[in-house]
Amino acid sequence: MGRVGCCERATHETVISVKIDLDGEGIAKVDTGVGFFDHMLNLFSFHSGIDLEVNCTGDLFIDDHHTVEDVGIALGKSVKEALGNKESIKRYGSFYVPMDEALAFISIDISGRSALVFNGEFKREAIGNFSTEMVEEFFRAFSSNSGITVHCNILYGTNDHHKIEALFKAFGRALKEARTIDRERHGVQSSKGVL
């Protein structure tokens, strides 16, 4: 059995179920009601190798804010549960991803300490019914609830779709590296002896 985690979350704004397997095959079943966001989560799953199931019913008649943020919360909690005591994981992961004219870079540390640094700007307010301002909010919610430090950088690009897609792919690849078990080392990867 792989390293699995799940989160059931119900508020007056959203009802969410998230299940993950860190040692999966990158198979995703995602339905949030926000098409572009579903696309990004599918890409994240594929590039991370993490099996991902997300079901969300949210107050999209208002906007996408609660849906995207709350999925970030639930995903962060699920990853934290699946990592367990973090024994023998590589801990760090960094990855550049180009998407046509855009280039994104993400670096993460599964440190037990949440921190987000986000550098990126968008020209469009929305792609479909996904607000571009919610990219940063998603990563903030994920970081805060997973205890993972995440540095997101969109280095350049002109097409907002490409920039966001490159970022989510880089996120998947960086997390794949960081959550991988290092067979040559035992215990947690910290001189303190705990993460």
VEXDREN-2710 file (C-alpha; in Angstrom, 1 decimal):
% VEXDREN-2710
k/r/px/py/pz
1/MET/0.0/0.0/0.0
2/GLY/1.3/3.4/-0.9
3/ARG/1.5/6.6/1.1
4/VAL/-2.1/7.8/1.0
5/GLY/-3.9/10.7/2.4
6/CYS/-7.4/12.1/2.3
7/CYS/-9.4/15.1/3.4
8/GLU/-13.2/15.6/3.7
9/ARG/-14.1/19.3/4.1
10/ALA/-17.6/20.8/4.3
11/THR/-18.3/24.5/4.9
12/HIS/-21.2/26.8/4.0
13/GLU/-19.2/27.6/0.8
14/THR/-17.8/24.2/-0.4
15/VAL/-18.1/20.5/0.1
16/ILE/-14.8/18.8/-0.9
17/SER/-13.4/15.3/-1.0
18/VAL/-9.7/14.8/-1.8
19/LYS/-7.8/11.5/-1.9
20/ILE/-4.2/11.0/-3.0
21/ASP/-1.6/8.3/-3.3
22/LEU/2.0/9.7/-3.3
23/ASP/3.2/6.5/-4.9
24/GLY/0.7/6.3/-7.6
25/GLU/0.9/6.5/-11.4
26/GLY/-0.3/10.0/-12.0
27/ILE/-4.0/9.1/-12.5
28/ALA/-6.4/11.9/-11.8
29/LYS/-10.2/12.1/-11.4
30/VAL/-11.0/15.7/-10.8
31/ASP/-14.3/17.7/-10.8
32/THR/-14.4/21.1/-9.2
33/GLY/-16.7/22.9/-11.6
34/VAL/-13.9/25.2/-12.7
35/GLY/-12.7/23.8/-16.0
36/PHE/-9.2/25.4/-16.3
37/PHE/-8.5/24.5/-12.6
38/ASP/-9.5/20.9/-13.3
39/HIS/-7.0/20.9/-16.2
40/MET/-4.2/22.3/-14.0
41/LEU/-4.9/19.6/-11.3
42/ASN/-4.8/16.9/-13.9
43/LEU/-1.4/18.2/-15.1
44/PHE/-0.1/18.3/-11.6
45/SER/-1.2/14.7/-11.0
46/PHE/0.4/13.5/-14.2
47/HIS/3.7/15.3/-13.7
48/SER/4.0/14.4/-10.0
49/GLY/3.1/10.8/-10.4
50/ILE/0.6/11.3/-7.6
51/ASP/-2.9/9.6/-8.0
52/LEU/-5.4/12.3/-7.3
53/GLU/-9.2/12.3/-6.8
54/VAL/-10.9/15.6/-6.2
55/ASN/-14.6/16.3/-6.0
56/CYS/-15.8/19.7/-5.1
57/THR/-19.2/21.4/-5.0
58/GLY/-18.7/25.1/-4.4
59/ASP/-20.6/28.4/-4.5
60/LEU/-19.6/29.1/-8.1
61/PHE/-22.6/31.4/-8.4
62/ILE/-20.5/33.8/-6.4
63/ASP/-17.1/33.2/-8.0
64/ASP/-14.3/30.6/-8.0
65/HIS/-12.5/31.9/-4.9
66/HIS/-13.8/29.5/-2.2
67/THR/-13.6/26.5/-4.6
68/VAL/-9.9/27.0/-5.6
69/GLU/-8.7/28.0/-2.1
70/ASP/-10.5/25.2/-0.3
71/VAL/-9.2/22.6/-2.7
72/GLY/-5.7/23.9/-2.0
73/ILE/-6.5/23.5/1.7
74/ALA/-7.7/19.9/1.3
75/LEU/-4.9/19.0/-1.0
76/GLY/-2.3/20.4/1.4
77/LYS/-3.8/18.4/4.3
78/SER/-3.9/15.2/2.2
79/VAL/-0.3/15.5/1.2
80/LYS/0.7/16.2/4.8
81/GLU/-1.1/13.0/6.0
82/ALA/0.4/10.9/3.2
83/LEU/4.0/12.1/4.0
84/GLY/3.6/10.8/7.5
85/ASN/6.9/11.2/9.5
86/LYS/8.7/12.1/6.3
87/GLU/11.3/9.4/6.9
88/SER/13.9/9.0/4.1
89/ILE/12.2/11.5/1.7
90/LYS/14.6/13.6/-0.4
91/ARG/12.8/16.6/1.1
92/TYR/13.9/19.2/-1.6
93/GLY/12.7/19.5/-5.1
94/SER/13.2/22.1/-7.8
95/PHE/12.2/22.2/-11.4
96/TYR/12.1/24.5/-14.5
97/VAL/9.3/23.9/-17.0
98/PRO/9.0/25.8/-20.4
99/MET/5.6/26.1/-22.0
100/ASP/6.1/27.6/-25.4
101/GLU/7.3/31.2/-24.8
102/ALA/6.8/31.0/-21.0
103/LEU/9.2/29.6/-18.3
104/ALA/8.3/28.7/-14.7
105/PHE/10.4/27.6/-11.8
106/ILE/9.3/26.0/-8.6
107/SER/11.4/25.1/-5.6
108/ILE/10.0/23.3/-2.5
109/ASP/11.2/22.1/0.9
110/ILE/9.1/19.6/2.8
111/SER/10.3/21.2/6.0
112/GLY/7.2/21.1/8.2
113/ARG/7.2/24.9/7.9
114/SER/4.8/26.6/5.6
115/ALA/6.0/29.6/3.5
116/LEU/5.0/30.9/0.1
117/VAL/7.0/33.2/-2.1
118/PHE/5.1/34.0/-5.3
119/ASN/6.6/36.0/-8.2
120/GLY/4.3/36.2/-11.3
121/GLU/1.9/38.6/-13.0
122/PHE/-1.0/38.0/-15.3
123/LYS/-2.6/40.3/-17.9
124/ARG/-6.0/38.5/-18.0
125/GLU/-8.4/38.6/-15.1
126/ALA/-9.7/35.1/-15.9
127/ILE/-9.2/32.0/-18.0
128/GLY/-12.6/30.6/-18.5
129/ASN/-14.2/30.7/-15.1
130/PHE/-10.9/30.6/-13.3
131/SER/-9.6/33.9/-11.9
132/THR/-5.9/34.3/-12.4
133/GLU/-5.5/35.9/-9.0
134/MET/-6.4/32.5/-7.6
135/VAL/-3.2/30.9/-8.7
136/GLU/-1.3/32.5/-5.8
137/GLU/-4.2/31.8/-3.4
138/PHE/-4.1/28.1/-4.3
139/PHE/-0.4/27.8/-3.6
140/ARG/-0.8/29.8/-0.4
141/ALA/-3.5/27.4/0.8
142/PHE/-1.5/24.4/-0.1
143/SER/1.6/25.6/1.6
144/SER/-0.2/26.6/4.8
145/ASN/-1.9/23.3/5.2
146/SER/0.9/20.9/4.0
147/GLY/3.7/22.5/6.0
148/ILE/5.7/22.8/2.8
149/THR/7.7/25.8/1.7
150/VAL/6.9/26.7/-1.9
151/HIS/8.7/29.2/-4.0
152/CYS/6.8/29.9/-7.3
153/ASN/8.5/32.0/-10.0
154/ILE/7.1/32.8/-13.5
155/LEU/10.3/34.0/-15.1
156/TYR/8.8/35.2/-18.3
157/GLY/6.0/34.7/-20.9
158/THR/3.3/36.5/-22.7
159/ASN/0.4/34.0/-22.6
160/ASP/-1.2/33.6/-19.2
161/HIS/-2.5/30.1/-20.0
162/HIS/1.0/29.0/-20.8
163/LYS/2.5/30.7/-17.7
164/ILE/0.0/29.0/-15.3
165/GLU/0.4/25.7/-17.0
166/ALA/4.1/25.8/-16.8
167/LEU/3.8/26.6/-13.1
168/PHE/1.5/23.7/-12.3
169/LYS/3.7/21.3/-14.2
170/ALA/6.8/22.5/-12.4
171/PHE/4.9/22.1/-9.1
172/GLY/4.2/18.5/-9.9
173/ARG/7.8/17.7/-11.0
174/ALA/9.3/19.5/-7.9
175/LEU/7.0/17.6/-5.5
176/LYS/7.8/14.3/-7.3
177/GLU/11.5/14.9/-6.6
178/ALA/11.0/16.0/-2.9
179/ARG/8.6/13.2/-1.9
180/THR/10.8/10.5/-3.4
181/ILE/12.3/8.0/-1.0
182/ASP/16.2/8.2/-0.9
183/ARG/17.2/4.6/-0.4
184/GLU/20.7/5.5/0.5
185/ARG/19.7/7.5/3.6
186/HIS/17.6/6.6/6.6
187/GLY/15.6/8.8/8.9
188/VAL/14.5/12.3/8.2
189/GLN/16.7/14.6/6.1
190/SER/17.4/17.2/8.8
191/SER/20.3/17.7/11.2
192/LYS/17.7/18.4/13.9
193/GLY/16.4/14.9/13.5
194/VAL/12.8/16.0/12.8
195/LEU/10.8/17.7/10.1
END
